[in-house]
Every structure is written in structure tokens, then in C-alpha cells.
Amino acid sequence: MCRSIKTLRPPATPEVTDEDIRAAALQYVRKVSGFRAPAAHNREVFDQAVDAVTAATQELLDGLQIRGSTARRSSRP
């Protein structure tokens, strides 16, 4: 569905930034909504969705345990 979203977990991507996670969330919301840039009357709900997907992605990445790796990603506030 979202082929341009890259894998964000190690070892595929050893250094993942907050910007990487937000960019993936933005692409997902754009794809699902069908809007690259929403109209003004949809901006708030669009931005809330990006925030929610960003948070869910961060939670997922923080919780993943990668075989052969002793260190988990550090939690971000």
C-alpha cells in the first residue's frame, strides 16, 4: 500500500530519527486519506492523524525485540 515508506527497524535502518518516523506517518496518512495536502477544513484532523500514527510507530519501534540484538531502542519522551 505505501511502498515508499522505508523500513525503520534495525538492522535495516540502524539510526532512526524522529523526523524519519514522522515522515513515514505523514506518508501513511496521505495515502489513506487520498490527500497530499488537505483542505483547510480537514487540516486539524489530518494533523491529529499524523500525530497519532507517529506515536504508534514510535511505540512499536520501542517495543520490538530484534534477534541477535541485546539493546533495544531507547524510549523517547
All heavy atoms as a GROMACS GRO file, in nm:
protein
  591
    1MET      N    1   0.082  -0.120   0.000
    1MET     CA    2   0.000   0.000   0.000
    1MET      C    3   0.086   0.126   0.000
    1MET      O    4   0.066   0.213  -0.079
    1MET     CB    5  -0.091  -0.002   0.122
    1MET     CG    6  -0.183   0.116   0.127
    1MET     SD    7  -0.309   0.087   0.250
    1MET     CE    8  -0.309   0.242   0.329
    2CYS      N    9   0.180   0.134   0.091
    2CYS     CA   10   0.267   0.252   0.100
    2CYS      C   11   0.409   0.210   0.067
    2CYS      O   12   0.494   0.202   0.154
    2CYS     CB   13   0.258   0.315   0.238
    2CYS     SG   14   0.096   0.378   0.279
    3ARG      N   15   0.435   0.185  -0.057
    3ARG     CA   16   0.564   0.128  -0.096
    3ARG      C   17   0.681   0.221  -0.073
    3ARG      O   18   0.793   0.176  -0.061
    3ARG     CB   19   0.558   0.089  -0.244
    3ARG     CG   20   0.463  -0.024  -0.267
    3ARG     CD   21   0.461  -0.064  -0.410
    3ARG     NE   22   0.362  -0.170  -0.424
    3ARG     CZ   23   0.312  -0.209  -0.538
    3ARG    NH1   24   0.351  -0.152  -0.648
    3ARG    NH2   25   0.223  -0.305  -0.542
    4SER      N   26   0.657   0.351  -0.066
    4SER     CA   27   0.769   0.443  -0.048
    4SER      C   28   0.806   0.465   0.098
    4SER      O   29   0.901   0.536   0.127
    4SER     CB   30   0.738   0.577  -0.115
    4SER     OG   31   0.621   0.632  -0.061
    5ILE      N   32   0.733   0.403   0.190
    5ILE     CA   33   0.770   0.412   0.331
    5ILE      C   34   0.878   0.307   0.357
    5ILE      O   35   0.858   0.189   0.332
    5ILE     CB   36   0.650   0.388   0.424
    5ILE    CG1   37   0.546   0.498   0.404
    5ILE    CG2   38   0.695   0.383   0.570
    5ILE    CD1   39   0.418   0.477   0.484
    6LYS      N   40   0.993   0.352   0.407
    6LYS     CA   41   1.104   0.259   0.428
    6LYS      C   42   1.092   0.189   0.562
    6LYS      O   43   1.026   0.236   0.654
    6LYS     CB   44   1.237   0.332   0.417
    6LYS     CG   45   1.260   0.434   0.526
    6LYS     CD   46   1.393   0.505   0.507
    6LYS     CE   47   1.417   0.602   0.621
    6LYS     NZ   48   1.546   0.666   0.616
    7THR      N   49   1.160   0.076   0.572
    7THR     CA   50   1.166   0.002   0.698
    7THR      C   51   1.245   0.083   0.798
    7THR      O   52   1.353   0.134   0.767
    7THR     CB   53   1.233  -0.135   0.676
    7THR    OG1   54   1.156  -0.208   0.580
    7THR    CG2   55   1.243  -0.213   0.805
    8LEU      N   56   1.192   0.097   0.919
    8LEU     CA   57   1.256   0.181   1.020
    8LEU      C   58   1.320   0.103   1.134
    8LEU      O   59   1.375   0.162   1.226
    8LEU     CB   60   1.154   0.280   1.078
    8LEU     CG   61   1.096   0.381   0.980
    8LEU    CD1   62   0.995   0.472   1.050
    8LEU    CD2   63   1.204   0.463   0.914
    9ARG      N   64   1.314  -0.028   1.132
    9ARG     CA   65   1.371  -0.104   1.244
    9ARG      C   66   1.513  -0.149   1.211
    9ARG      O   67   1.546  -0.171   1.095
    9ARG     CB   68   1.285  -0.224   1.278
    9ARG     CG   69   1.288  -0.331   1.174
    9ARG     CD   70   1.233  -0.462   1.227
    9ARG     NE   71   1.229  -0.561   1.123
    9ARG     CZ   72   1.334  -0.630   1.079
    9ARG    NH1   73   1.452  -0.610   1.130
    9ARG    NH2   74   1.321  -0.719   0.983
   10PRO      N   75   1.596  -0.161   1.315
   10PRO     CA   76   1.729  -0.217   1.294
   10PRO      C   77   1.717  -0.363   1.252
   10PRO      O   78   1.620  -0.428   1.290
   10PRO     CB   79   1.795  -0.205   1.432
   10PRO     CG   80   1.710  -0.109   1.508
   10PRO     CD   81   1.574  -0.118   1.449
   11PRO      N   82   1.805  -0.419   1.181
   11PRO     CA   83   1.925  -0.358   1.125
   11PRO      C   84   1.902  -0.291   0.990
   11PRO      O   85   1.993  -0.236   0.934
   11PRO     CB   86   2.020  -0.478   1.109
   11PRO     CG   87   1.928  -0.592   1.079
   11PRO     CD   88   1.803  -0.564   1.158
   12ALA      N   89   1.780  -0.294   0.939
   12ALA     CA   90   1.752  -0.232   0.810
   12ALA      C   91   1.786  -0.083   0.812
   12ALA      O   92   1.839  -0.030   0.716
   12ALA     CB   93   1.606  -0.252   0.771
   13THR      N   94   1.756  -0.018   0.921
   13THR     CA   95   1.787   0.123   0.939
   13THR      C   96   1.843   0.141   1.079
   13THR      O   97   1.767   0.148   1.176
   13THR     CB   98   1.659   0.209   0.922
   13THR    OG1   99   1.598   0.177   0.798
   13THR    CG2  100   1.692   0.357   0.923
   14PRO      N  101   1.975   0.144   1.092
   14PRO     CA  102   2.036   0.149   1.225
   14PRO      C  103   2.006   0.278   1.302
   14PRO      O  104   1.986   0.274   1.423
   14PRO     CB  105   2.185   0.134   1.198
   14PRO     CG  106   2.204   0.160   1.054
   14PRO     CD  107   2.074   0.138   0.986
   15GLU      N  108   2.003   0.390   1.237
   15GLU     CA  109   1.977   0.518   1.302
   15GLU      C  110   1.844   0.574   1.252
   15GLU      O  111   1.833   0.616   1.138
   15GLU     CB  112   2.089   0.619   1.272
   15GLU     CG  113   2.221   0.585   1.336
   15GLU     CD  114   2.218   0.601   1.488
   15GLU    OE1  115   2.152   0.695   1.537
   15GLU    OE2  116   2.280   0.519   1.556
   16VAL      N  117   1.744   0.574   1.338
   16VAL     CA  118   1.613   0.626   1.301
   16VAL      C  119   1.589   0.752   1.382
   16VAL      O  120   1.598   0.752   1.504
   16VAL     CB  121   1.501   0.523   1.332
   16VAL    CG1  122   1.366   0.580   1.300
   16VAL    CG2  123   1.524   0.396   1.253
   17THR      N  124   1.557   0.859   1.312
   17THR     CA  125   1.532   0.987   1.379
   17THR      C  126   1.383   1.010   1.397
   17THR      O  127   1.300   0.943   1.332
   17THR     CB  128   1.590   1.104   1.297
   17THR    OG1  129   1.518   1.113   1.173
   17THR    CG2  130   1.739   1.084   1.268
   18ASP      N  131   1.349   1.105   1.481
   18ASP     CA  132   1.209   1.144   1.497
   18ASP      C  133   1.151   1.192   1.363
   18ASP      O  134   1.035   1.167   1.332
   18ASP     CB  135   1.195   1.256   1.600
   18ASP     CG  136   1.227   1.210   1.741
   18ASP    OD1  137   1.219   1.088   1.768
   18ASP    OD2  138   1.260   1.296   1.825
   19GLU      N  139   1.235   1.257   1.283
   19GLU     CA  140   1.191   1.305   1.152
   19GLU      C  141   1.158   1.189   1.058
   19GLU      O  142   1.063   1.198   0.980
   19GLU     CB  143   1.298   1.396   1.090
   19GLU     CG  144   1.317   1.528   1.161
   19GLU     CD  145   1.404   1.518   1.287
   19GLU    OE1  146   1.488   1.425   1.297
   19GLU    OE2  147   1.384   1.601   1.377
   20ASP      N  148   1.237   1.082   1.066
   20ASP     CA  149   1.210   0.962   0.985
   20ASP      C  150   1.073   0.904   1.020
   20ASP      O  151   0.996   0.866   0.931
   20ASP     CB  152   1.315   0.854   1.006
   20ASP     CG  153   1.453   0.890   0.954
   20ASP    OD1  154   1.464   0.966   0.856
   20ASP    OD2  155   1.551   0.840   1.014
   21ILE      N  156   1.046   0.896   1.148
   21ILE     CA  157   0.919   0.838   1.195
   21ILE      C  158   0.802   0.926   1.153
   21ILE      O  159   0.701   0.878   1.104
   21ILE     CB  160   0.924   0.817   1.347
   21ILE    CG1  161   1.029   0.710   1.380
   21ILE    CG2  162   0.787   0.778   1.402
   21ILE    CD1  163   1.061   0.696   1.526
   22ARG      N  164   0.816   1.057   1.170
   22ARG     CA  165   0.708   1.149   1.132
   22ARG      C  166   0.686   1.146   0.980
   22ARG      O  167   0.572   1.151   0.933
   22ARG     CB  168   0.738   1.290   1.179
   22ARG     CG  169   0.623   1.385   1.150
   22ARG     CD  170   0.609   1.490   1.256
   22ARG     NE  171   0.493   1.574   1.231
   22ARG     CZ  172   0.375   1.554   1.284
   22ARG    NH1  173   0.355   1.456   1.368
   22ARG    NH2  174   0.274   1.635   1.258
   23ALA      N  175   0.792   1.139   0.903
   23ALA     CA  176   0.778   1.134   0.757
   23ALA      C  177   0.702   1.009   0.714
   23ALA      O  178   0.618   1.015   0.624
   23ALA     CB  179   0.916   1.139   0.690
   24ALA      N  180   0.731   0.896   0.776
   24ALA     CA  181   0.659   0.773   0.744
   24ALA      C  182   0.512   0.786   0.782
   24ALA      O  183   0.423   0.744   0.706
   24ALA     CB  184   0.722   0.654   0.817
   25ALA      N  185   0.485   0.846   0.897
   25ALA     CA  186   0.346   0.867   0.940
   25ALA      C  187   0.272   0.959   0.843
   25ALA      O  188   0.157   0.934   0.807
   25ALA     CB  189   0.343   0.925   1.082
   26LEU      N  190   0.338   1.064   0.801
   26LEU     CA  191   0.277   1.158   0.706
   26LEU      C  192   0.245   1.089   0.575
   26LEU      O  193   0.135   1.104   0.520
   26LEU     CB  194   0.371   1.276   0.683
   26LEU     CG  195   0.325   1.380   0.581
   26LEU    CD1  196   0.192   1.442   0.621
   26LEU    CD2  197   0.432   1.487   0.565
   27GLN      N  198   0.336   1.007   0.525
   27GLN     CA  199   0.310   0.934   0.401
   27GLN      C  200   0.192   0.839   0.416
   27GLN      O  201   0.109   0.826   0.326
   27GLN     CB  202   0.433   0.857   0.357
   27GLN     CG  203   0.532   0.944   0.286
   27GLN     CD  204   0.626   0.861   0.203
   27GLN    OE1  205   0.703   0.784   0.259
   27GLN    NE2  206   0.619   0.876   0.073
   28TYR      N  207   0.185   0.771   0.530
   28TYR     CA  208   0.074   0.679   0.555
   28TYR      C  209  -0.059   0.754   0.554
   28TYR      O  210  -0.155   0.713   0.488
   28TYR     CB  211   0.095   0.606   0.688
   28TYR     CG  212  -0.020   0.518   0.724
   28TYR    CD1  213  -0.034   0.392   0.667
   28TYR    CD2  214  -0.118   0.561   0.814
   28TYR    CE1  215  -0.141   0.311   0.698
   28TYR    CE2  216  -0.226   0.480   0.845
   28TYR     CZ  217  -0.237   0.356   0.787
   28TYR     OH  218  -0.345   0.277   0.818
   29VAL      N  219  -0.066   0.865   0.627
   29VAL     CA  220  -0.192   0.941   0.635
   29VAL      C  221  -0.228   0.998   0.498
   29VAL      O  222  -0.345   0.998   0.460
   29VAL     CB  223  -0.182   1.051   0.743
   29VAL    CG1  224  -0.303   1.144   0.739
   29VAL    CG2  225  -0.168   0.988   0.881
   30ARG      N  226  -0.130   1.043   0.424
   30ARG     CA  227  -0.157   1.092   0.288
   30ARG      C  228  -0.217   0.982   0.202
   30ARG      O  229  -0.313   1.005   0.128
   30ARG     CB  230  -0.028   1.142   0.222
   30ARG     CG  231   0.017   1.276   0.271
   30ARG     CD  232   0.149   1.314   0.206
   30ARG     NE  233   0.187   1.449   0.239
   30ARG     CZ  234   0.307   1.500   0.216
   30ARG    NH1  235   0.401   1.425   0.160
   30ARG    NH2  236   0.333   1.624   0.249
   31LYS      N  237  -0.160   0.863   0.210
   31LYS     CA  238  -0.206   0.752   0.129
   31LYS      C  239  -0.349   0.712   0.166
   31LYS      O  240  -0.434   0.696   0.080
   31LYS     CB  241  -0.111   0.633   0.146
   31LYS     CG  242  -0.144   0.515   0.060
   31LYS     CD  243  -0.116   0.548  -0.085
   31LYS     CE  244  -0.107   0.423  -0.168
   31LYS     NZ  245  -0.068   0.451  -0.304
   32VAL      N  246  -0.373   0.698   0.296
   32VAL     CA  247  -0.504   0.653   0.342
   32VAL      C  248  -0.612   0.758   0.313
   32VAL      O  249  -0.723   0.724   0.271
   32VAL     CB  250  -0.499   0.619   0.493
   32VAL    CG1  251  -0.638   0.597   0.550
   32VAL    CG2  252  -0.412   0.497   0.516
   33SER      N  253  -0.578   0.886   0.334
   33SER     CA  254  -0.678   0.992   0.314
   33SER      C  255  -0.697   1.027   0.167
   33SER      O  256  -0.802   1.078   0.128
   33SER     CB  257  -0.637   1.118   0.390
   33SER     OG  258  -0.523   1.179   0.330
   34GLY      N  259  -0.595   1.002   0.086
   34GLY     CA  260  -0.603   1.040  -0.055
   34GLY      C  261  -0.568   1.185  -0.079
   34GLY      O  262  -0.583   1.236  -0.190
   35PHE      N  263  -0.519   1.254   0.024
   35PHE     CA  264  -0.482   1.395   0.012
   35PHE      C  265  -0.334   1.412   0.036
   35PHE      O  266  -0.282   1.367   0.137
   35PHE     CB  267  -0.556   1.481   0.116
   35PHE     CG  268  -0.704   1.484   0.100
   35PHE    CD1  269  -0.785   1.428   0.198
   35PHE    CD2  270  -0.763   1.542  -0.010
   35PHE    CE1  271  -0.922   1.430   0.185
   35PHE    CE2  272  -0.901   1.544  -0.024
   35PHE     CZ  273  -0.981   1.488   0.074
   36ARG      N  274  -0.268   1.480  -0.057
   36ARG     CA  275  -0.128   1.515  -0.034
   36ARG      C  276  -0.121   1.629   0.066
   36ARG      O  277  -0.040   1.632   0.156
   36ARG     CB  278  -0.060   1.553  -0.164
   36ARG     CG  279   0.088   1.582  -0.144
   36ARG     CD  280   0.160   1.617  -0.270
   36ARG     NE  281   0.300   1.644  -0.265
   36ARG     CZ  282   0.373   1.688  -0.166
   36ARG    NH1  283   0.321   1.710  -0.051
   36ARG    NH2  284   0.501   1.713  -0.178
   37ALA      N  285  -0.207   1.727   0.043
   37ALA     CA  286  -0.220   1.841   0.135
   37ALA      C  287  -0.370   1.862   0.154
   37ALA      O  288  -0.440   1.893   0.058
   37ALA     CB  289  -0.155   1.965   0.076
   38PRO      N  290  -0.420   1.845   0.275
   38PRO     CA  291  -0.564   1.856   0.297
   38PRO      C  292  -0.612   2.001   0.288
   38PRO      O  293  -0.534   2.095   0.308
   38PRO     CB  294  -0.582   1.803   0.439
   38PRO     CG  295  -0.453   1.834   0.505
   38PRO     CD  296  -0.349   1.817   0.399
   39ALA      N  297  -0.739   2.017   0.258
   39ALA     CA  298  -0.801   2.150   0.259
   39ALA      C  299  -0.801   2.203   0.402
   39ALA      O  300  -0.788   2.126   0.498
   39ALA     CB  301  -0.944   2.140   0.205
   40ALA      N  302  -0.816   2.331   0.415
   40ALA     CA  303  -0.812   2.396   0.547
   40ALA      C  304  -0.910   2.332   0.645
   40ALA      O  305  -0.878   2.315   0.762
   40ALA     CB  306  -0.839   2.545   0.533
   41HIS      N  307  -1.028   2.294   0.598
   41HIS     CA  308  -1.129   2.238   0.688
   41HIS      C  309  -1.095   2.095   0.732
   41HIS      O  310  -1.156   2.043   0.825
   41HIS     CB  311  -1.269   2.244   0.625
   41HIS     CG  312  -1.284   2.163   0.499
   41HIS    ND1  313  -1.246   2.212   0.377
   41HIS    CD2  314  -1.332   2.039   0.479
   41HIS    CE1  315  -1.270   2.120   0.285
   41HIS    NE2  316  -1.322   2.014   0.344
   42ASN      N  317  -0.997   2.032   0.669
   42ASN     CA  318  -0.952   1.898   0.708
   42ASN      C  319  -0.815   1.898   0.775
   42ASN      O  320  -0.768   1.794   0.819
   42ASN     CB  321  -0.947   1.806   0.586
   42ASN     CG  322  -1.084   1.765   0.540
   42ASN    OD1  323  -1.174   1.749   0.620
   42ASN    ND2  324  -1.099   1.749   0.410
   43ARG      N  325  -0.752   2.013   0.784
   43ARG     CA  326  -0.614   2.022   0.834
   43ARG      C  327  -0.600   1.969   0.976
   43ARG      O  328  -0.509   1.893   1.006
   43ARG     CB  329  -0.565   2.167   0.826
   43ARG     CG  330  -0.433   2.196   0.896
   43ARG     CD  331  -0.316   2.117   0.847
   43ARG     NE  332  -0.286   2.145   0.708
   43ARG     CZ  333  -0.196   2.076   0.638
   43ARG    NH1  334  -0.130   1.977   0.694
   43ARG    NH2  335  -0.173   2.105   0.514
   44GLU      N  336  -0.690   2.006   1.066
   44GLU     CA  337  -0.678   1.965   1.205
   44GLU      C  338  -0.685   1.813   1.221
   44GLU      O  339  -0.601   1.752   1.287
   44GLU     CB  340  -0.785   2.032   1.291
   44GLU     CG  341  -0.770   2.000   1.438
   44GLU     CD  342  -0.872   2.072   1.526
   44GLU    OE1  343  -0.948   2.157   1.476
   44GLU    OE2  344  -0.874   2.042   1.646
   45VAL      N  345  -0.784   1.751   1.159
   45VAL     CA  346  -0.798   1.605   1.171
   45VAL      C  347  -0.682   1.534   1.101
   45VAL      O  348  -0.635   1.431   1.148
   45VAL     CB  349  -0.936   1.558   1.120
   45VAL    CG1  350  -0.948   1.567   0.970
   45VAL    CG2  351  -0.965   1.418   1.168
   46PHE      N  352  -0.634   1.589   0.992
   46PHE     CA  353  -0.519   1.533   0.921
   46PHE      C  354  -0.395   1.536   1.011
   46PHE      O  355  -0.327   1.435   1.028
   46PHE     CB  356  -0.495   1.614   0.793
   46PHE     CG  357  -0.391   1.558   0.700
   46PHE    CD1  358  -0.426   1.470   0.600
   46PHE    CD2  359  -0.258   1.597   0.710
   46PHE    CE1  360  -0.332   1.419   0.511
   46PHE    CE2  361  -0.163   1.548   0.623
   46PHE     CZ  362  -0.200   1.459   0.524
   47ASP      N  363  -0.369   1.652   1.072
   47ASP     CA  364  -0.252   1.666   1.161
   47ASP      C  365  -0.265   1.576   1.284
   47ASP      O  366  -0.165   1.519   1.331
   47ASP     CB  367  -0.234   1.811   1.203
   47ASP     CG  368  -0.187   1.900   1.088
   47ASP    OD1  369  -0.137   1.847   0.986
   47ASP    OD2  370  -0.200   2.024   1.101
   48GLN      N  371  -0.386   1.562   1.338
   48GLN     CA  372  -0.407   1.472   1.452
   48GLN      C  373  -0.377   1.328   1.414
   48GLN      O  374  -0.319   1.253   1.493
   48GLN     CB  375  -0.550   1.484   1.504
   48GLN     CG  376  -0.578   1.614   1.576
   48GLN     CD  377  -0.726   1.632   1.609
   48GLN    OE1  378  -0.811   1.554   1.566
   48GLN    NE2  379  -0.756   1.735   1.685
   49ALA      N  380  -0.415   1.290   1.293
   49ALA     CA  381  -0.389   1.154   1.247
   49ALA      C  382  -0.238   1.131   1.232
   49ALA      O  383  -0.187   1.026   1.270
   49ALA     CB  384  -0.461   1.128   1.114
   50VAL      N  385  -0.167   1.228   1.178
   50VAL     CA  386  -0.022   1.216   1.164
   50VAL      C  387   0.042   1.201   1.302
   50VAL      O  388   0.129   1.116   1.323
   50VAL     CB  389   0.039   1.336   1.087
   50VAL    CG1  390   0.192   1.331   1.090
   50VAL    CG2  391  -0.010   1.338   0.943
   51ASP      N  392  -0.003   1.281   1.399
   51ASP     CA  393   0.050   1.270   1.536
   51ASP      C  394   0.023   1.132   1.595
   51ASP      O  395   0.111   1.073   1.659
   51ASP     CB  396  -0.012   1.378   1.626
   51ASP     CG  397   0.034   1.519   1.590
   51ASP    OD1  398   0.135   1.535   1.520
   51ASP    OD2  399  -0.034   1.614   1.634
   52ALA      N  400  -0.097   1.081   1.575
   52ALA     CA  401  -0.134   0.950   1.631
   52ALA      C  402  -0.053   0.838   1.567
   52ALA      O  403  -0.005   0.747   1.636
   52ALA     CB  404  -0.284   0.925   1.612
   53VAL      N  405  -0.035   0.843   1.436
   53VAL     CA  406   0.043   0.740   1.368
   53VAL      C  407   0.191   0.750   1.406
   53VAL      O  408   0.258   0.649   1.426
   53VAL     CB  409   0.024   0.747   1.214
   53VAL    CG1  410   0.118   0.653   1.141
   53VAL    CG2  411  -0.121   0.718   1.177
   54THR      N  412   0.240   0.871   1.423
   54THR     CA  413   0.378   0.891   1.469
   54THR      C  414   0.398   0.826   1.605
   54THR      O  415   0.494   0.752   1.627
   54THR     CB  416   0.413   1.041   1.475
   54THR    OG1  417   0.402   1.098   1.344
   54THR    CG2  418   0.553   1.064   1.528
   55ALA      N  419   0.306   0.852   1.698
   55ALA     CA  420   0.316   0.796   1.833
   55ALA      C  421   0.307   0.643   1.829
   55ALA      O  422   0.384   0.574   1.897
   55ALA     CB  423   0.207   0.854   1.922
   56ALA      N  424   0.215   0.590   1.751
   56ALA     CA  425   0.201   0.445   1.742
   56ALA      C  426   0.326   0.381   1.681
   56ALA      O  427   0.370   0.275   1.726
   56ALA     CB  428   0.078   0.410   1.658
   57THR      N  429   0.384   0.446   1.582
   57THR     CA  430   0.506   0.394   1.520
   57THR      C  431   0.621   0.395   1.620
   57THR      O  432   0.697   0.298   1.629
   57THR     CB  433   0.541   0.476   1.395
   57THR    OG1  434   0.431   0.471   1.304
   57THR    CG2  435   0.667   0.424   1.327
   58GLN      N  436   0.634   0.503   1.695
   58GLN     CA  437   0.740   0.511   1.796
   58GLN      C  438   0.723   0.402   1.901
   58GLN      O  439   0.819   0.336   1.939
   58GLN     CB  440   0.738   0.649   1.864
   58GLN     CG  441   0.850   0.668   1.963
   58GLN     CD  442   0.985   0.668   1.896
   58GLN    OE1  443   1.012   0.754   1.813
   58GLN    NE2  444   1.070   0.572   1.929
   59GLU      N  445   0.600   0.380   1.945
   59GLU     CA  446   0.572   0.275   2.044
   59GLU      C  447   0.607   0.137   1.988
   59GLU      O  448   0.668   0.055   2.058
   59GLU     CB  449   0.424   0.280   2.083
   59GLU     CG  450   0.386   0.182   2.190
   59GLU     CD  451   0.240   0.193   2.229
   59GLU    OE1  452   0.180   0.300   2.211
   59GLU    OE2  453   0.186   0.092   2.277
   60LEU      N  454   0.572   0.113   1.864
   60LEU     CA  455   0.606  -0.014   1.800
   60LEU      C  456   0.757  -0.035   1.795
   60LEU      O  457   0.808  -0.139   1.836
   60LEU     CB  458   0.547  -0.019   1.659
   60LEU     CG  459   0.593  -0.136   1.572
   60LEU    CD1  460   0.542  -0.268   1.626
   60LEU    CD2  461   0.549  -0.115   1.429
   61LEU      N  462   0.829   0.064   1.745
   61LEU     CA  463   0.973   0.052   1.732
   61LEU      C  464   1.041   0.035   1.868
   61LEU      O  465   1.138  -0.041   1.881
   61LEU     CB  466   1.031   0.172   1.657
   61LEU     CG  467   0.991   0.182   1.510
   61LEU    CD1  468   1.042   0.313   1.451
   61LEU    CD2  469   1.041   0.064   1.431
   62ASP      N  470   0.991   0.105   1.968
   62ASP     CA  471   1.048   0.094   2.103
   62ASP      C  472   1.025  -0.046   2.162
   62ASP      O  473   1.106  -0.093   2.242
   62ASP     CB  474   0.988   0.199   2.197
   62ASP     CG  475   1.040   0.338   2.170
   62ASP    OD1  476   1.142   0.353   2.099
   62ASP    OD2  477   0.978   0.435   2.220
   63GLY      N  478   0.918  -0.110   2.124
   63GLY     CA  479   0.884  -0.240   2.181
   63GLY      C  480   0.940  -0.360   2.107
   63GLY      O  481   0.943  -0.470   2.161
   64LEU      N  482   0.985  -0.340   1.984
   64LEU     CA  483   1.037  -0.452   1.906
   64LEU      C  484   1.166  -0.507   1.965
   64LEU      O  485   1.252  -0.431   2.008
   64LEU     CB  486   1.064  -0.409   1.762
   64LEU     CG  487   0.944  -0.383   1.673
   64LEU    CD1  488   0.991  -0.331   1.538
   64LEU    CD2  489   0.859  -0.506   1.656
   65GLN      N  490   1.176  -0.637   1.966
   65GLN     CA  491   1.300  -0.704   2.005
   65GLN      C  492   1.356  -0.770   1.880
   65GLN      O  493   1.288  -0.853   1.818
   65GLN     CB  494   1.273  -0.806   2.114
   65GLN     CG  495   1.227  -0.741   2.244
   65GLN     CD  496   1.206  -0.842   2.354
   65GLN    OE1  497   1.240  -0.959   2.341
   65GLN    NE2  498   1.149  -0.796   2.463
   66ILE      N  499   1.477  -0.734   1.847
   66ILE     CA  500   1.540  -0.784   1.726
   66ILE      C  501   1.632  -0.899   1.763
   66ILE      O  502   1.716  -0.886   1.852
   66ILE     CB  503   1.620  -0.672   1.655
   66ILE    CG1  504   1.534  -0.546   1.636
   66ILE    CG2  505   1.677  -0.721   1.523
   66ILE    CD1  506   1.406  -0.566   1.560
   67ARG      N  507   1.618  -1.011   1.697
   67ARG     CA  508   1.705  -1.127   1.724
   67ARG      C  509   1.851  -1.090   1.706
   67ARG      O  510   1.888  -1.020   1.612
   67ARG     CB  511   1.674  -1.241   1.628
   67ARG     CG  512   1.550  -1.314   1.664
   67ARG     CD  513   1.538  -1.435   1.577
   67ARG     NE  514   1.407  -1.494   1.598
   67ARG     CZ  515   1.361  -1.596   1.532
   67ARG    NH1  516   1.434  -1.652   1.438
   67ARG    NH2  517   1.242  -1.645   1.558
   68GLY      N  518   1.931  -1.139   1.800
   68GLY     CA  519   2.074  -1.113   1.792
   68GLY      C  520   2.115  -0.976   1.841
   68GLY      O  521   2.230  -0.940   1.836
   69SER      N  522   2.019  -0.900   1.890
   69SER     CA  523   2.049  -0.767   1.940
   69SER      C  524   2.016  -0.763   2.088
   69SER      O  525   1.906  -0.799   2.129
   69SER     CB  526   1.966  -0.663   1.865
   69SER     OG  527   1.985  -0.536   1.923
   70THR      N  528   2.110  -0.717   2.168
   70THR     CA  529   2.085  -0.709   2.312
   70THR      C  530   2.026  -0.575   2.351
   70THR      O  531   1.962  -0.562   2.452
   70THR     CB  532   2.215  -0.731   2.391
   70THR    OG1  533   2.312  -0.635   2.349
   70THR    CG2  534   2.268  -0.870   2.370
   71ALA      N  535   2.048  -0.474   2.270
   71ALA     CA  536   2.000  -0.339   2.304
   71ALA      C  537   1.868  -0.311   2.231
   71ALA      O  538   1.853  -0.340   2.114
   71ALA     CB  539   2.103  -0.235   2.264
   72ARG      N  540   1.774  -0.256   2.307
   72ARG     CA  541   1.650  -0.207   2.246
   72ARG      C  542   1.666  -0.058   2.225
   72ARG      O  543   1.746   0.007   2.289
   72ARG     CB  544   1.532  -0.236   2.338
   72ARG     CG  545   1.501  -0.384   2.342
   72ARG     CD  546   1.398  -0.416   2.443
   72ARG     NE  547   1.272  -0.351   2.414
   72ARG     CZ  548   1.168  -0.356   2.496
   72ARG    NH1  549   1.176  -0.421   2.608
   72ARG    NH2  550   1.057  -0.296   2.465
   73ARG      N  551   1.585  -0.005   2.138
   73ARG     CA  552   1.588   0.139   2.114
   73ARG      C  553   1.554   0.211   2.243
   73ARG      O  554   1.472   0.165   2.319
   73ARG     CB  555   1.486   0.178   2.008
   73ARG     CG  556   1.525   0.134   1.871
   73ARG     CD  557   1.414   0.163   1.771
   73ARG     NE  558   1.346   0.288   1.795
   73ARG     CZ  559   1.380   0.406   1.741
   73ARG    NH1  560   1.482   0.414   1.664
   73ARG    NH2  561   1.310   0.513   1.767
   74SER      N  562   1.615   0.322   2.265
   74SER     CA  563   1.583   0.399   2.386
   74SER      C  564   1.449   0.468   2.366
   74SER      O  565   1.413   0.508   2.256
   74SER     CB  566   1.691   0.503   2.412
   74SER     OG  567   1.698   0.594   2.306
   75SER      N  568   1.376   0.480   2.475
   75SER     CA  569   1.245   0.546   2.470
   75SER      C  570   1.264   0.696   2.456
   75SER      O  571   1.354   0.753   2.513
   75SER     CB  572   1.164   0.516   2.595
   75SER     OG  573   1.134   0.380   2.598
   76ARG      N  574   1.175   0.755   2.381
   76ARG     CA  575   1.175   0.900   2.366
   76ARG      C  576   1.055   0.954   2.441
   76ARG      O  577   0.953   0.890   2.449
   76ARG     CB  578   1.166   0.936   2.220
   76ARG     CG  579   1.288   0.896   2.144
   76ARG     CD  580   1.281   0.951   2.003
   76ARG     NE  581   1.404   0.921   1.936
   76ARG     CZ  582   1.414   0.839   1.834
   76ARG    NH1  583   1.310   0.780   1.785
   76ARG    NH2  584   1.531   0.817   1.777
   77PRO      N  585   1.068   1.076   2.493
   77PRO     CA  586   0.953   1.134   2.566
   77PRO      C  587   0.837   1.160   2.475
   77PRO      O  588   0.842   1.172   2.362
   77PRO     CB  589   1.008   1.264   2.622
   77PRO     CG  590   1.141   1.288   2.562
   77PRO     CD  591   1.182   1.162   2.492
   0.00000   0.00000   0.00000
